[in-house]
């Protein structure tokens, strides 16, 4: 049976409140053997940890402050992340990064929070899950300042150019998280993925958002990962079996702390 890892799924979101058991069952039936849950902020922490506790062999929590949650109370939110990271077990630091799409009001603070969480990841020897939206220059400037931290991680929902991908790889052992966007009719991702080795790719859904075709516009879930893998197989001229095997190995290499997997 094919085995996949969904490296980015918000299974604790209220969109799954009524049928999380069925969602997990469908995922496993479709070969998705584990799902990594990035954090958002304090408001979602309890739900994330409860989901991880209920599905210990399937759902694995990360800790981090999402850039769109960096607001007036950002210091309290960041302190919460730092305290939890030093006292509990997580598979990654994320979802962290910079977002210039929703608001630029706290851009300076976003950059500071991002850099602090990169240092946290280095200190804890954890990979990072990076969110970058309309902030490529700010992200790269921060990574340039943090080059000595020996970082590793994934750029979530990657949709950039081949040149951007190459620059990402220059900052450490980074992977590109490929999700439902690759199945969209007008997506430019296929042309980029053609040029990038499969050893640099991992699969993700970003559930409950960014559903692949033919579910675009509907709730996303980890069981749709094979649709994303199938599209990558078409683009690369590989079998879906090889995509499953290689991307799962990539996720294990990136997230395997010797504790979870």
Secondary structure, DSSP 8 states (H G I E B T S, - for coil): ---EEES-B-TTSGGGTTTHHHHHHHHHHTTEEEEEE----HHHHHHHHHHHHHTTTTEEE-B---GGG-STTHHHHHHHHHHHHHHS--SEEEEEEEE-SS--TTHHHHHHHHHHHHHHHHHHT-EEEEEEES-HHHHHHHHHHTGGG--EEEETT----HHHHHHHHTTSEEEEEE-GGGGSTT-SHHHHHTTS-GGGEEE---BTSS--TTSTTS---GGGHHHHHHHHHHHHT--HHHHHHHHHHHHHHHH--SS--
